[in-house]
Amino acid sequence: MSSTAVATPSRLGLPRWAAPTGAAVLFVAAYLVFRGTGTLPHDKEAPQFLAVTELREWIDDHRNENPLFLYFLNYIRLFVGQLYTLFQTVLYALGWPGITGVMGALAWLAGGWRIALLAVGGVSAFGVLGLWESSVDTLALVGVAVLLSLAIGVPVGVWAGLSARTRRAITPVLDVMQIMPTFAYLAPLALFFHIGAPAGAIATMIYAIPPAIRITALAISSVSPTAVEASTSLGATRWQTLFKVYLPLARSTMALGVNQTIMMALSMVVIANLISAPGLGGDIIRGLSRAQVGIMLPAGVAIVVMAVVLDRMMMAVARRDAHARIGRTGLIGAGVLGAAGLALIPVLPPVWPESLTIDVVAEVNAAVRWAETSWYPVTTFIKDVTSHALLNPLESLLTSAPWWLVALAVLGLAWRVSGPRPALVALACLLGIALLGVWEHAMQTMTTVAVAVLVTLLIGLVLGVAAARSPRYSAVQRPLLDAAQTMPAFVYLLPALALFGTTRFTAIFASIIYAVPPVVRLVEDGIKNVPATAVEAATSAGSTSGQLLWKVQLPMARRAILLAANQGIVLTLAMVVVGGLVGAGALGYDVVAGFSQRPDFGMGFVAGVATVLLGVMLDRITQGADTRRPSPRKRKFT
């Protein structure tokens, strides 16, 4: 052992908990001494807010004179607008018979007659729900956003997969694009591209392009080096190797990237309606503004159906072997279905007949009113207990503590959990939040996120463990998770509003529902992937079911659980900002106010940046946690 080795608590004969306990005592003492000093209260008229608002005013005044707009941004807006018009024109020309037949034929080619039946039923559901035109507009918007996302994302992903330097360079950009709340970049997009379908498509593309790049890069980098070396040794050029080796072998994983891009686009088109993007988002926003779940729910169901149909089609393509051929029966069935749909275009009306629609608005609204009145005592009790036991004390602690003490506490926690580099990143993010002038609201947001993540992880662990141990329960739970994950975030807000009123708990309740599905899936997958030999060894040694869970499965699934915590934080933070519409306050309200009220644009924009910094801080801490787990040899000599 080197003579310059650092004296750790274990070398000094102290237990492992001594250092954390001592640090905690010091921080408590410092809080009691300096409480109420060094705080940074929120100032709505802060100079940085006014400066950003003035910049917006200047851009508006010089929009028709600035070369950036005249020769670049305006052309992008016109191109995207014309592409959307093309998609929309083609879909409306097909009418409901043509769209139904073509979608059914494509689904048959992708996965057989069962997927075709699902596609035909799903497309018909848009008309039955009375949302045919809105659904067609959404399909056109998603088609444009996905096409542009793949046109940019696939080449960039291939480049990143072939070059580690490129991958390292673009990773921070992709992180910011995924962590940034969707509200945060709606206002800048409306500023640069006006409002309407082009701005909505561009906003959707920004949100949907990261998975296309990430998964494509993963697919390319996972191609066997042996196959690449064999191609090179046979004299193939770089382009030939790319098209003959890399892309065919990465095909199935890249199909998953297309699938995720479609899912992200569908989740964004609703929020894009706030900048006048057409489609089903308008029905959901209208229901929210009128406080009618009956208007929102059919539109949410239509988006879920659309997501399920497209998801099953793409998953069927991903699972199919690259060399598998479509059988003669499949080609005939798809051809007949597509031809029948096209042949019926001049015969049947292009718009779904009103006589075949079902109106459930009144019934759904009545059910919500019944739940509101019947469950009021229970929901009030839950809300009050959570507020008094968790939210209020934690918020008081974070907002009354000196900003430098909170920064030191985060630095120490991040260093302990993830190491020096993530700790310095976390510290830099907090210092950035302090400089932006939104410290108090950031601490209030962090309180809401912390409570929501805690509840999300508890529910996710319980449901994930139950699903991993019971295949029957997992099969029952899976469709519920699918629906919860694909349902637009806005749909959760109004039932929560009806049950809990305009409070922070409304946003917490909605964010828990939004974030639980991926947490459950990751926990279930992590426990299922624990080696069977380890489980058999523990069982043969006489371990009970509880001991097997706590001593073997949960520790060995640590990586998946940490990833679940990471995803829970990111999704909860995004949803809490959306909750600013229903009383969440703090940064979420600032972002919404900045978007909807012109004088508050600077405050909203800065709050969006602060939300990104808060998300990066929490994301980096949880991402780096697994790398801090020492190896057995290191533990032996520590």
C-alpha positions in Angstrom: 0.0 0.0 0.0 1.3 3.4 -0.9 2.4 5.7 1.9 0.4 8.5 0.4 -2.9 6.6 0.6 -5.8 8.7 1.8 -7.0 7.8 5.2 -10.6 6.7 4.7 -13.0 6.0 7.6 -12.4 2.2 7.2 -8.7 2.6 7.5 -9.1 4.6 10.6 -11.2 1.8 12.1 -14.5 3.7 11.8 -17.7 2.1 10.4 -18.8 3.1 6.9 -21.8 5.1 8.2 -19.5 7.4 10.3 -18.6 9.8 7.5 -22.2 10.3 6.1 -23.6 10.6 9.6 -21.0 13.2 10.5 -21.6 15.2 7.3 -25.4 15.1 8.0 -24.9 16.4 11.5 -22.7 19.2 10.2 -25.3 20.2 7.6 -28.1 20.2 10.2 -26.1 22.4 12.5 -25.3 24.8 9.7 -28.9 24.9 8.7 -30.0 25.7 12.2 -27.4 28.5 12.5 -27.9 30.1 9.0 -31.6 29.4 8.5 -33.3 32.3 6.7 -30.1 33.9 5.5 -28.6 33.6 2.0 -32.0 32.8 0.5 -32.8 33.9 -3.1 -36.5 35.0 -3.2 -38.2 35.1 -6.6 -38.3 38.4 -8.4 -40.8 38.6 -11.3 -39.1 41.8 -12.5 -35.5 40.5 -12.5 -33.3 42.2 -15.1 -32.5 38.9 -16.9 -36.2 38.3 -17.4 -36.8 41.8 -18.8 -33.7 41.4 -21.1 -35.1 38.2 -22.7 -38.5 39.8 -23.1 -36.9 42.8 -24.8 -35.0 40.5 -27.1 -38.3 38.9 -28.2 -39.8 42.3 -28.9 -36.7 43.2 -31.0 -37.0 40.0 -33.0 -40.7 40.6 -33.6 -40.0 44.1 -34.8 -37.2 43.1 -37.2 -38.6 39.8 -38.4 -39.2 41.1 -42.0 -35.8 42.8 -42.2 -33.5 40.2 -40.7 -31.6 38.0 -43.3 -31.8 35.0 -40.9 -35.6 35.0 -41.3 -35.8 36.1 -44.9 -33.4 33.6 -46.3 -33.3 30.7 -43.8 -36.1 30.3 -41.2 -38.9 31.4 -43.4 -37.9 28.8 -46.0 -37.8 26.1 -43.4 -41.3 27.0 -42.3 -42.6 27.0 -45.9 -41.0 23.7 -46.7 -42.4 22.0 -43.6 -45.8 23.6 -44.2 -45.9 22.4 -47.8 -44.9 18.9 -46.7 -47.7 18.8 -44.2 -50.2 20.1 -46.8 -49.1 17.3 -49.1 -49.6 14.6 -46.5 -52.9 16.0 -45.5 -54.1 16.3 -49.1 -53.2 12.7 -49.8 -55.0 11.4 -46.7 -58.1 13.4 -47.3 -58.2 12.2 -50.9 -58.1 8.6 -49.8 -61.0 9.1 -47.5 -61.9 6.7 -44.7 -62.3 3.7 -47.1 -58.9 4.3 -48.7 -57.0 4.9 -45.5 -58.6 1.8 -43.9 -57.7 -0.4 -46.8 -54.1 1.0 -47.2 -53.4 0.8 -43.5 -54.8 -2.8 -43.4 -52.7 -3.8 -46.4 -49.5 -2.3 -44.9 -50.2 -4.0 -41.6 -50.8 -7.4 -43.3 -47.4 -7.1 -45.1 -45.8 -6.1 -41.8 -47.2 -8.8 -39.5 -49.9 -10.9 -41.0 -53.7 -10.9 -40.9 -54.0 -10.4 -37.2 -52.1 -7.1 -37.3 -54.2 -6.2 -40.4 -57.4 -6.8 -38.4 -56.1 -4.6 -35.6 -55.2 -1.8 -38.1 -58.6 -1.9 -39.7 -60.4 -1.9 -36.3 -58.1 0.9 -35.0 -58.7 3.2 -38.0 -62.4 2.5 -37.8 -62.3 3.5 -34.1 -61.3 7.1 -35.1 -64.6 7.4 -37.0 -66.7 5.7 -34.3 -65.4 8.1 -31.7 -66.4 11.0 -33.9 -62.9 12.2 -34.4 -62.1 11.3 -38.0 -60.9 14.6 -39.3 -58.8 15.3 -36.2 -57.3 11.9 -36.4 -56.4 12.4 -40.1 -54.7 15.7 -39.2 -52.8 14.0 -36.4 -51.6 11.3 -38.8 -50.4 13.9 -41.3 -48.6 15.8 -38.6 -47.0 12.7 -37.1 -46.1 11.5 -40.6 -44.2 14.8 -41.4 -42.5 14.8 -38.0 -41.4 11.2 -38.2 -40.2 11.5 -41.8 -38.1 14.6 -41.0 -36.8 13.0 -37.7 -35.7 9.8 -39.6 -34.2 11.8 -42.5 -31.9 13.6 -40.0 -31.7 11.1 -37.2 -30.7 8.0 -39.1 -27.7 9.5 -40.9 -26.6 11.2 -37.7 -27.1 7.9 -35.8 -25.1 6.0 -38.3 -22.3 8.5 -38.1 -22.4 8.4 -34.3 -22.4 4.6 -34.4 -19.2 4.6 -36.6 -17.4 7.3 -34.7 -17.0 7.4 -30.9 -15.9 11.0 -31.1 -19.1 12.0 -32.8 -21.1 10.0 -30.3 -19.5 11.8 -27.4 -20.0 15.2 -29.1 -23.8 14.8 -29.7 -24.7 13.0 -26.4 -25.0 16.3 -24.4 -27.2 17.8 -27.1 -29.5 14.8 -27.1 -29.6 14.9 -23.3 -30.8 18.5 -23.3 -33.4 17.8 -26.1 -34.9 14.9 -24.0 -34.7 16.5 -20.6 -36.0 19.9 -21.7 -39.7 20.2 -20.9 -41.8 20.4 -24.0 -43.3 23.7 -22.9 -39.9 25.3 -22.7 -39.2 25.3 -26.4 -42.8 26.0 -27.6 -42.4 29.8 -27.1 -39.1 30.1 -28.9 -40.5 28.0 -31.8 -43.5 30.2 -32.0 -41.2 33.2 -32.1 -39.1 31.9 -34.9 -41.7 29.9 -37.0 -45.0 31.6 -36.0 -47.8 29.2 -35.0 -49.6 26.5 -36.9 -48.7 23.1 -38.5 -45.1 23.9 -39.4 -44.2 25.0 -35.9 -46.0 22.0 -34.5 -44.2 19.6 -36.8 -40.8 21.1 -35.9 -41.6 21.0 -32.2 -42.6 17.4 -32.5 -39.5 16.6 -34.5 -37.2 18.1 -31.9 -38.9 15.9 -29.2 -38.9 12.7 -31.4 -35.4 12.8 -33.0 -33.2 11.8 -30.0 -34.4 8.2 -29.9 -33.9 7.9 -33.7 -30.3 9.0 -33.3 -29.5 7.0 -30.1 -31.0 3.7 -31.2 -29.5 3.9 -34.7 -26.1 4.6 -33.2 -26.5 1.6 -30.8 -27.6 -0.6 -33.7 -24.6 0.3 -35.9 -22.1 0.1 -33.0 -23.4 -3.4 -32.1 -22.7 -4.9 -35.5 -20.2 -7.8 -35.2 -16.6 -6.6 -35.9 -16.0 -10.0 -37.5 -18.5 -9.3 -40.3 -17.0 -5.9 -40.9 -13.5 -7.3 -41.1 -14.6 -10.0 -43.5 -16.2 -7.4 -45.8 -13.1 -5.2 -45.7 -10.8 -8.2 -46.5 -12.9 -8.9 -49.6 -12.1 -5.5 -50.9 -15.4 -3.7 -50.1 -15.4 0.0 -49.9 -16.6 1.9 -46.9 -20.0 2.6 -48.6 -20.4 -1.0 -49.7 -19.6 -2.1 -46.1 -22.2 0.3 -44.8 -25.0 -0.7 -47.1 -24.2 -4.4 -47.4 -23.1 -5.2 -43.8 -23.9 -2.5 -41.2 -27.4 -1.6 -42.2 -28.7 -5.1 -42.9 -27.3 -6.5 -39.6 -28.7 -3.5 -37.7 -32.1 -3.6 -39.3 -34.1 -5.0 -36.4 -32.7 -2.6 -33.8 -33.2 0.3 -36.2 -36.8 -0.7 -36.6 -37.2 -0.3 -32.8 -35.7 3.2 -33.2 -38.4 4.0 -35.8 -41.0 2.7 -33.4 -39.8 4.9 -30.5 -39.7 7.9 -32.8 -43.3 7.4 -33.7 -44.3 7.0 -30.1 -42.5 10.1 -29.0 -44.1 12.1 -31.9 -47.6 10.9 -30.9 -47.0 12.0 -27.3 -45.9 15.5 -28.5 -48.6 16.4 -31.0 -51.0 17.1 -28.2 -48.8 19.7 -26.5 -48.0 21.2 -30.0 -51.6 22.2 -30.2 -50.7 25.0 -27.8 -49.0 26.7 -30.8 -52.0 25.9 -33.0 -50.8 22.6 -34.4 -53.9 20.7 -35.9 -55.2 17.3 -34.8 -56.5 15.5 -31.7 -54.6 17.9 -29.4 -57.2 20.5 -30.1 -59.9 18.3 -28.6 -57.9 17.5 -25.5 -57.0 21.2 -24.9 -60.6 22.2 -25.5 -61.7 19.6 -22.9 -59.2 20.9 -20.5 -60.2 24.5 -20.9 -63.9 23.6 -20.4 -63.2 21.1 -17.5 -64.9 18.3 -19.4 -63.3 14.9 -19.3 -65.9 13.7 -21.7 -64.3 15.8 -24.5 -60.8 14.8 -23.6 -61.2 11.1 -23.1 -62.3 10.1 -26.6 -59.4 12.1 -28.1 -57.0 10.4 -25.7 -58.3 7.0 -26.6 -57.9 7.8 -30.3 -54.3 8.6 -29.7 -53.7 5.4 -27.7 -55.4 3.4 -30.5 -53.2 5.1 -33.1 -50.1 4.4 -31.0 -51.0 0.8 -30.5 -51.6 0.2 -34.2 -48.4 1.8 -35.3 -46.5 0.1 -32.5 -47.7 -3.4 -33.4 -46.9 -2.8 -37.1 -43.3 -1.6 -36.4 -42.7 -4.3 -33.8 -43.8 -6.9 -36.3 -41.3 -5.5 -38.8 -38.6 -5.5 -36.2 -39.2 -9.2 -35.2 -39.3 -10.4 -38.8 -36.0 -12.0 -40.0 -34.2 -9.9 -42.6 -34.3 -12.8 -45.1 -37.9 -13.8 -44.4 -40.2 -13.6 -47.4 -43.8 -12.6 -47.3 -45.8 -15.6 -48.3 -48.1 -15.7 -51.4 -51.2 -15.7 -49.2 -49.9 -12.6 -47.4 -49.3 -10.8 -50.7 -52.7 -11.7 -52.0 -54.5 -10.8 -48.8 -52.8 -7.4 -48.6 -53.4 -6.7 -52.2 -57.1 -7.5 -52.0 -57.5 -5.4 -48.9 -55.7 -2.4 -50.3 -57.5 -2.7 -53.7 -60.9 -3.0 -52.0 -60.2 0.2 -50.0 -59.1 2.2 -53.0 -62.0 0.9 -55.1 -64.5 2.1 -52.5 -63.2 5.7 -52.6 -65.6 7.0 -55.3 -68.5 4.9 -53.9 -68.5 5.8 -50.2 -68.3 9.4 -48.7 -64.7 10.5 -47.8 -65.7 11.5 -44.2 -66.9 9.0 -41.7 -70.7 9.0 -41.5 -72.1 10.6 -38.4 -74.7 7.9 -38.1 -71.9 5.4 -37.2 -70.4 7.5 -34.4 -70.9 7.1 -30.7 -71.2 10.1 -28.4 -70.0 9.4 -24.8 -69.3 13.0 -23.6 -72.3 13.2 -21.3 -71.8 9.8 -19.8 -68.1 10.3 -19.1 -68.7 13.8 -17.5 -71.5 12.3 -15.3 -69.1 9.5 -14.1 -66.4 12.1 -13.3 -68.9 14.2 -11.3 -70.0 11.1 -9.4 -66.4 10.2 -8.6 -65.7 13.8 -7.5 -68.5 13.9 -5.0 -68.2 10.3 -3.8 -64.5 10.2 -3.3 -64.0 13.8 -2.0 -63.4 12.8 1.7 -60.8 10.2 0.7 -59.0 12.4 -1.8 -58.9 15.4 0.6 -57.4 13.1 3.3 -54.7 11.9 0.9 -53.9 15.4 -0.3 -53.7 16.9 3.2 -51.6 14.1 4.7 -49.1 14.3 1.8 -48.9 18.0 2.0 -48.4 18.3 5.7 -46.2 15.2 6.1 -43.9 15.6 3.1 -44.5 18.6 0.8 -44.6 21.5 3.3 -41.7 20.4 5.5 -39.4 19.6 2.5 -40.3 22.8 0.7 -39.7 24.9 3.9 -36.3 23.2 4.3 -35.1 23.9 0.8 -36.4 27.4 0.5 -35.3 28.6 4.0 -31.8 27.1 3.8 -29.0 29.3 2.4 -28.4 28.6 -1.3 -24.8 27.8 -0.7 -25.7 25.1 1.9 -28.1 23.4 -0.5 -25.4 23.5 -3.2 -22.8 21.9 -0.8 -25.3 19.3 0.3 -26.0 18.4 -3.4 -22.3 18.3 -4.1 -21.6 16.0 -1.2 -24.5 13.7 -2.1 -23.5 13.5 -5.8 -19.9 12.9 -4.9 -20.9 10.1 -2.5 -23.3 8.5 -5.0 -21.8 9.1 -8.4 -18.3 10.4 -8.1 -16.5 13.7 -8.7 -17.4 14.5 -12.3 -21.2 14.1 -11.9 -20.9 16.0 -8.6 -19.2 19.0 -10.3 -21.9 18.9 -13.1 -24.6 18.9 -10.4 -22.9 21.9 -8.7 -22.6 23.8 -11.9 -26.3 23.3 -12.6 -27.3 24.6 -9.2 -25.0 27.6 -9.6 -26.6 28.3 -13.0 -30.1 28.2 -11.4 -29.0 30.7 -8.8 -27.6 33.0 -11.4 -30.7 32.8 -13.5 -32.8 34.2 -10.6 -35.3 31.4 -10.2 -33.8 29.6 -7.1 -36.9 29.7 -4.9 -39.1 28.3 -7.6 -36.5 25.7 -8.5 -36.5 24.5 -4.9 -40.3 24.3 -4.9 -40.2 22.3 -8.1 -37.5 20.0 -6.7 -39.8 19.4 -3.7 -42.6 18.3 -5.9 -40.4 16.1 -8.0 -38.8 14.5 -5.0 -42.1 13.5 -3.5 -43.5 12.3 -6.8 -40.4 10.2 -7.6 -40.5 8.6 -4.1 -44.1 7.5 -4.6 -43.4 6.4 -8.2 -40.5 4.2 -7.2 -42.4 2.6 -4.3 -45.3 1.8 -6.6 -43.0 0.8 -9.5 -41.0 -1.6 -7.2 -44.1 -3.3 -5.9 -45.8 -3.8 -9.3 -42.5 -4.7 -11.0 -41.6 -7.3 -8.5 -45.2 -8.8 -8.6 -45.0 -8.9 -12.4 -41.6 -10.5 -12.4 -42.8 -13.2 -10.0 -46.1 -13.9 -11.7 -46.4 -14.3 -15.5 -50.2 -14.3 -15.2 -50.2 -11.0 -13.3 -47.7 -9.6 -15.8 -50.0 -10.5 -18.7 -52.9 -8.8 -17.1 -50.8 -5.7 -16.2 -49.1 -5.2 -19.6 -52.1 -3.7 -21.5 -52.8 -1.4 -18.7 -49.2 -0.1 -18.8 -49.4 0.2 -22.6 -52.5 2.4 -22.2 -51.0 4.5 -19.4 -47.7 5.0 -21.3 -49.3 6.0 -24.6 -52.1 8.2 -23.2 -51.2 11.9 -23.7 -50.0 13.6 -20.5 -52.8 16.2 -20.7 -55.5 13.5 -20.3 -54.3 12.7 -16.8 -54.6 16.3 -15.7 -58.4 16.8 -15.6 -59.3 13.7 -13.6 -56.6 14.7 -11.1 -58.0 18.2 -11.1 -61.5 16.9 -10.5 -60.3 14.7 -7.6 -57.8 17.0 -5.9 -58.5 20.6 -7.0 -55.8 23.1 -8.2 -53.0 22.2 -5.9 -49.4 20.8 -6.2 -50.8 17.3 -5.4 -52.8 17.4 -8.7 -49.5 17.5 -10.7 -48.0 14.9 -8.4 -50.9 12.5 -9.0 -50.8 13.0 -12.8 -47.0 12.6 -12.9 -47.1 9.4 -10.9 -49.5 7.8 -13.4 -47.3 9.1 -16.2 -44.0 7.9 -14.8 -45.0 4.5 -13.2 -45.2 2.4 -16.4 -41.5 2.6 -17.5 -40.4 2.2 -13.9 -42.5 -1.0 -13.6 -41.2 -2.3 -16.9 -37.5 -1.7 -16.0 -37.9 -3.3 -12.5 -39.7 -6.3 -14.0 -37.1 -6.7 -16.7 -34.2 -6.3 -14.2 -35.5 -9.0 -11.8 -36.4 -11.4 -14.7 -32.8 -11.1 -16.0 -31.2 -12.2 -12.7 -29.3 -15.4 -13.6 -31.3 -18.5 -12.9 -28.2 -20.1 -11.4 -28.1 -17.5 -8.7 -31.8 -18.0 -7.9 -31.4 -21.8 -7.8 -28.3 -21.5 -5.5 -30.2 -19.3 -3.1 -33.2 -21.5 -3.1 -31.2 -24.7 -2.6 -29.5 -23.0 0.4 -32.9 -22.7 2.1 -33.7 -19.0 1.3 -37.3 -18.0 1.8 -39.2 -16.1 -0.9 -38.5 -12.8 1.0 -34.8 -13.5 1.5 -34.5 -14.4 -2.2 -36.0 -11.1 -3.1 -34.0 -8.9 -0.7 -30.7 -10.8 -0.7 -30.4 -11.9 -4.4 -32.9 -10.4 -6.9 -33.0 -6.8 -5.8 -29.2 -6.4 -5.4 -28.5 -8.2 -8.7 -31.1 -6.0 -10.4 -29.5 -2.8 -9.0 -28.5 -1.5 -12.4 -32.1 -1.8 -13.8 -33.5 -0.2 -10.6 -31.2 2.7 -10.9 -32.2 3.2 -14.5 -35.8 3.1 -13.4 -35.1 5.8 -10.8 -33.4 7.9 -13.6 -36.4 7.5 -15.9 -38.8 8.2 -13.1 -37.0 11.5 -12.3 -36.9 12.7 -15.9 -40.6 11.8 -16.7 -41.8 13.2 -13.4 -40.0 16.5 -14.0 -41.5 16.8 -17.4 -45.0 16.1 -16.1 -44.7 18.5 -13.2 -44.0 21.3 -15.6 -47.1 20.4 -17.5 -48.9 20.5 -14.1 -48.3 24.2 -14.0 -51.6 24.4 -15.9 -53.5 23.0 -12.9 -51.9 24.7 -9.9 -48.4 23.1 -9.6 -46.9 26.5 -9.4 -43.1 27.1 -9.3 -41.1 26.6 -12.5 -44.1 25.0 -14.3 -46.3 28.0 -13.7 -43.5 30.3 -14.9 -43.0 28.4 -18.1 -46.8 28.4 -18.8 -47.2 32.0 -17.9 -44.2 33.0 -20.1 -45.8 31.1 -23.0 -49.3 32.5 -22.6 -48.6 36.0 -21.4 -46.3 38.2 -23.6 -44.9 40.4 -20.7 -43.7 37.2 -18.9 -42.0 35.7 -21.9 -38.5 36.3 -20.4 -39.5 34.7 -17.1 -40.9 31.7 -18.8 -37.9 31.2 -21.1 -35.5 31.5 -18.1 -37.7 29.1 -16.1 -37.5 26.6 -19.0 -33.7 26.8 -19.0 -33.7 26.3 -15.2 -35.9 23.3 -15.5 -33.3 21.8 -17.9 -30.5 22.5 -15.5 -32.5 20.8 -12.7 -33.2 17.8 -14.8 -29.5 17.5 -15.9 -28.5 17.6 -12.3 -30.8 14.9 -11.1 -30.2 12.8 -14.3 -26.4 12.9 -13.9 -26.5 11.8 -10.3 -28.6 8.8 -11.0 -26.8 7.9 -14.2 -23.5 7.7 -12.5 -24.7 5.8 -9.4 -24.0 2.4 -10.9 -20.5 3.2 -11.9 -19.6 3.8 -8.2 -20.2 0.2 -7.2 -16.8 -1.1 -6.2 -15.5 -4.5 -7.4 -15.1 -7.3 -4.9 -11.3 -6.8 -5.0 -11.5 -3.1 -4.3 -13.9 -3.7 -1.4 -11.4 -6.2 0.1 -8.6 -3.6 0.4 -10.7 -0.5 1.1 
